[in-house]
Amino acid sequence: MEFVIQLLPLVVIFGVFWYFLIRPQRKKEQEHEEMVDNLEVGDKVVTIGGIKAKVIKITGDNMKLRIASDVDIDVVKNAIGSLDNPKKDSDN
């Protein structure tokens, strides 16, 4: 019985860490993965390096981004940090 009482604070601390640190991080990773999987040609994105670009070609795990007129770069999908235009309807 004493062992269970001594173990209880550790279980509570782990529960608090999981609820406030691990769970939100996993949710954020899942949202990012979903965003990357739903990228389409024509989307405006920001890379994790801060480069703003437009998606012009997607092939498997790689994509080609246009950062300026006649300037294209190849990146992996996970290099995309966020969408630059989260609401496509606002462009119309």
Residue pairs with C-beta under 8 A, 6 or more apart in sequence:
35 80
35 82
35 83
36 77
36 78
36 80
39 45
39 55
39 58
39 63
39 77
39 80
40 55
40 58
41 55
41 56
41 57
41 58
42 54
42 55
43 54
43 55
43 83
43 85
44 52
44 53
44 54
44 55
44 83
44 84
44 85
45 52
45 53
45 54
45 55
45 65
45 80
45 81
45 82
45 83
45 84
46 52
46 53
46 80
46 81
46 82
46 83
46 84
47 53
47 65
47 75
47 79
47 80
47 81
48 79
48 80
48 81
49 79
50 81
51 65
51 67
51 73
52 67
52 84
53 65
53 66
53 67
53 73
54 65
54 66
55 63
55 64
55 65
56 64
56 65
56 66
56 72
57 63
57 64
58 64
58 77
61 76
61 77
62 74
62 75
62 76
62 77
63 74
63 75
63 76
63 77
63 80
64 72
64 73
64 74
65 72
65 73
65 74
65 75
66 72
67 73
85 91
